[in-house]
Amino acid sequence: MTNQTRIIQVDGMTCDKCVDSVHGATVGMDGVVSIAVDLADNLATVTFDDSKTSAEQIASAIDEAGFDATVANS
Protein backbone atom coordinates (compact mmCIF):
# COMPACT_ATOMS: atom_id res chain seq x y z
CA MET A 1 0.00 0.00 0.00
CA THR A 2 1.44 3.31 -1.11
CA ASN A 3 -0.54 6.49 -0.69
CA GLN A 4 -0.26 9.01 -3.50
CA THR A 5 -1.47 12.60 -3.50
CA ARG A 6 -2.44 14.10 -6.85
CA ILE A 7 -4.11 17.25 -8.12
CA ILE A 8 -7.13 16.96 -10.41
CA GLN A 9 -8.33 19.96 -12.42
CA VAL A 10 -12.14 20.05 -12.22
CA ASP A 11 -13.89 22.31 -14.71
CA GLY A 12 -17.60 23.06 -14.47
CA MET A 13 -17.92 23.72 -10.73
CA THR A 14 -19.90 26.86 -9.97
CA CYS A 15 -21.10 26.54 -6.38
CA ASP A 16 -20.82 24.68 -3.08
CA LYS A 17 -23.28 22.06 -4.32
CA CYS A 18 -20.82 21.25 -7.11
CA VAL A 19 -18.08 20.82 -4.51
CA ASP A 20 -20.37 18.43 -2.62
CA SER A 21 -21.03 16.49 -5.83
CA VAL A 22 -17.32 16.09 -6.59
CA HIS A 23 -16.67 15.04 -3.01
CA GLY A 24 -19.55 12.58 -3.07
CA ALA A 25 -18.42 11.04 -6.37
CA THR A 26 -15.03 10.14 -4.94
CA VAL A 27 -15.15 9.76 -1.17
CA GLY A 28 -16.79 6.33 -1.32
CA MET A 29 -14.36 4.89 -3.84
CA ASP A 30 -12.23 1.98 -2.69
CA GLY A 31 -8.74 3.31 -2.05
CA VAL A 32 -9.60 7.01 -1.68
CA VAL A 33 -8.12 8.20 1.61
CA SER A 34 -9.13 11.86 1.41
CA ILE A 35 -10.21 14.57 -1.00
CA ALA A 36 -10.19 18.34 -0.66
CA VAL A 37 -12.08 20.31 -3.31
CA ASP A 38 -11.20 23.97 -3.98
CA LEU A 39 -14.01 25.78 -5.80
CA ALA A 40 -12.03 29.00 -6.34
CA ASP A 41 -9.16 27.23 -8.13
CA ASN A 42 -11.24 24.41 -9.67
CA LEU A 43 -8.97 21.79 -8.14
CA ALA A 44 -9.37 18.61 -6.15
CA THR A 45 -6.46 17.32 -4.10
CA VAL A 46 -6.90 13.60 -3.61
CA THR A 47 -4.91 11.12 -1.56
CA PHE A 48 -5.40 7.48 -2.47
CA ASP A 49 -3.96 4.00 -2.12
CA ASP A 50 -2.40 3.34 -5.53
CA SER A 51 -2.79 -0.42 -5.12
CA LYS A 52 -6.59 0.03 -5.16
CA THR A 53 -7.25 2.94 -7.53
CA SER A 54 -5.52 5.57 -9.65
CA ALA A 55 -5.77 9.30 -10.20
CA GLU A 56 -7.21 8.58 -13.64
CA GLN A 57 -9.98 6.39 -12.17
CA ILE A 58 -10.82 9.12 -9.66
CA ALA A 59 -10.93 11.73 -12.45
CA SER A 60 -13.24 9.40 -14.39
CA ALA A 61 -15.63 9.21 -11.41
CA ILE A 62 -15.67 13.02 -11.29
CA ASP A 63 -16.40 13.07 -15.04
CA GLU A 64 -19.31 10.70 -14.47
CA ALA A 65 -20.69 13.16 -11.89
CA GLY A 66 -20.99 15.75 -14.67
CA PHE A 67 -17.70 17.64 -14.53
CA ASP A 68 -14.62 17.79 -16.75
CA ALA A 69 -11.78 16.33 -14.69
CA THR A 70 -8.14 16.04 -15.72
CA VAL A 71 -5.21 14.77 -13.68
CA ALA A 72 -2.97 17.85 -13.38
CA ASN A 73 0.35 16.35 -12.28
CA SER A 74 0.47 13.01 -14.05
C-alpha positions as CSV (number, residue, x, y, z in Angstrom):
1,M,0.0,0.0,0.0
2,T,1.4,3.3,-1.1
3,N,-0.5,6.5,-0.7
4,Q,-0.3,9.0,-3.5
5,T,-1.5,12.6,-3.5
6,R,-2.4,14.1,-6.8
7,I,-4.1,17.3,-8.1
8,I,-7.1,17.0,-10.4
9,Q,-8.3,20.0,-12.4
10,V,-12.1,20.0,-12.2
11,D,-13.9,22.3,-14.7
12,G,-17.6,23.1,-14.5
13,M,-17.9,23.7,-10.7
14,T,-19.9,26.9,-10.0
15,C,-21.1,26.5,-6.4
16,D,-20.8,24.7,-3.1
17,K,-23.3,22.1,-4.3
18,C,-20.8,21.3,-7.1
19,V,-18.1,20.8,-4.5
20,D,-20.4,18.4,-2.6
21,S,-21.0,16.5,-5.8
22,V,-17.3,16.1,-6.6
23,H,-16.7,15.0,-3.0
24,G,-19.5,12.6,-3.1
25,A,-18.4,11.0,-6.4
26,T,-15.0,10.1,-4.9
27,V,-15.2,9.8,-1.2
28,G,-16.8,6.3,-1.3
29,M,-14.4,4.9,-3.8
30,D,-12.2,2.0,-2.7
31,G,-8.7,3.3,-2.0
32,V,-9.6,7.0,-1.7
33,V,-8.1,8.2,1.6
34,S,-9.1,11.9,1.4
35,I,-10.2,14.6,-1.0
36,A,-10.2,18.3,-0.7
37,V,-12.1,20.3,-3.3
38,D,-11.2,24.0,-4.0
39,L,-14.0,25.8,-5.8
40,A,-12.0,29.0,-6.3
41,D,-9.2,27.2,-8.1
42,N,-11.2,24.4,-9.7
43,L,-9.0,21.8,-8.1
44,A,-9.4,18.6,-6.2
45,T,-6.5,17.3,-4.1
46,V,-6.9,13.6,-3.6
47,T,-4.9,11.1,-1.6
48,F,-5.4,7.5,-2.5
49,D,-4.0,4.0,-2.1
50,D,-2.4,3.3,-5.5
51,S,-2.8,-0.4,-5.1
52,K,-6.6,0.0,-5.2
53,T,-7.2,2.9,-7.5
54,S,-5.5,5.6,-9.6
55,A,-5.8,9.3,-10.2
56,E,-7.2,8.6,-13.6
57,Q,-10.0,6.4,-12.2
58,I,-10.8,9.1,-9.7
59,A,-10.9,11.7,-12.5
60,S,-13.2,9.4,-14.4
61,A,-15.6,9.2,-11.4
62,I,-15.7,13.0,-11.3
63,D,-16.4,13.1,-15.0
64,E,-19.3,10.7,-14.5
65,A,-20.7,13.2,-11.9
66,G,-21.0,15.7,-14.7
67,F,-17.7,17.6,-14.5
68,D,-14.6,17.8,-16.8
69,A,-11.8,16.3,-14.7
70,T,-8.1,16.0,-15.7
71,V,-5.2,14.8,-13.7
72,A,-3.0,17.8,-13.4
73,N,0.3,16.3,-12.3
74,S,0.5,13.0,-14.0
